[in-house]
Structures are given as structure tokens and as C-alpha cells.
Amino acid sequence: MRTEVVTTLKRQATKLLADLHESKEPILITEHGQPSAYLLDVADYELMVDRMKILEGIAKGEQAIRDGRTMNMEQAREKMNKWFK
């Protein structure tokens, strides 16, 4: 992963963005030698957010199973029929 100081971002934002769009490689921005932000391509960011939503849904489902908050097929059918009436 490429790393740039915040000063480079301030002075060469257009070039950094062009490089980012071409390479699709995230850029770590540092301030005073410490990580401060990541510069990501929009499509890559949106894909990452979508994947996180899926993983969060899976985690909620697994927690529901551990908590015993499940139902059989007939119970699910009855519940869904109430929604469609």
C-alpha cells in the first residue's frame, strides 16, 4: 500500500487522485508520522461497505441462532403471511 504525507495530499491532490483511479490501490495518508486517513477509490469503498453489511447480517444471524431466536419453516410462513395481508 502506498503511503503519503498529508502535505503531499494538499499540494498534489489532483495527481494523487489520478494515480488512485489508475492503480485502484488505497493510499494511506499520514500526519506527523502517524496514520490519519485512507484515500480509496469510490467503487472500492462502496464494495467494501456492501461487504461489511453482508458480514454484519451474517453475524446477526449467527447471534440469533446462539440466542435461540429461530423458527421453523411453518412459523416463518405464518409470520410472512401476516406481512402480505
N, C-alpha and C positions, 0 to 999 in steps of 0.2 A: 504494500500500500504506500502510496506517495504521501509525504509529509511536507507541509509548507508552513511558514510562519505567517502570522496574521498580517504583517507588513506587506508580504508578497500579495496576499489577497487584496489588500487595499490598493496597491499600486498596479496590479496586473489582473484584475478580476475578469476582464474580457478574455484574456489569454487562458486563464485557469479554466473558465467555463468552456471554452473551445476545446481544450485538452480533455476535459471531463467528458464532454459529449462524444468525442472521438474514441477515447480509450475505455469509457464506462467504468473506470477504476475510481473508487472513492478517494477523496483527498482529506487527510487529517490536518486540521488547522490547529496550530499551537500558539499560545500566548505565554511569554516569559518561560519558554521551555516546557510548558505543561499542555497536555491535550485540552482543547477548548471546544471544538466542533468538528463534525464531518460534513464535507461537501459531497452530495450524492446527486446523480442523475435522477430526474423526476420519475422516469419509468421504473428505475431500480428501487427508488423509495416507495412508490406505490405498490410494487410487487412485494416488498418486504412487509408493508403494512397489511396487505391481504393475507400473507402467510402467517403473520402474527395473529390475526383474527381467527384463522382456522385452528392454529395451535391453542389459542385460548378456549375455543369451543370444545376441542378435544379434552382439554384439561378440566373444563366444567363437567363434561360428560363422565369422565373418569371419577371425579369427586362425587357426582350424583350416585354412581354405582357403589362407591365406598360407603356413602351415607345411606344406602338402601332406598334411594329415591328413584325407583324404577317401576315400570308397569309392564304387564304382559300385553300381547297383541290385541286382545279383546278390550282391555281397559283403554288402550291407546285409541282404538277405533271409536269407542263410545265418546271419549273426550273430543276427538276430531269431529265427530258428527254434531256435537253441540256447537262447535265453531261455525259449521256450514249451514246451520238452521237459521 
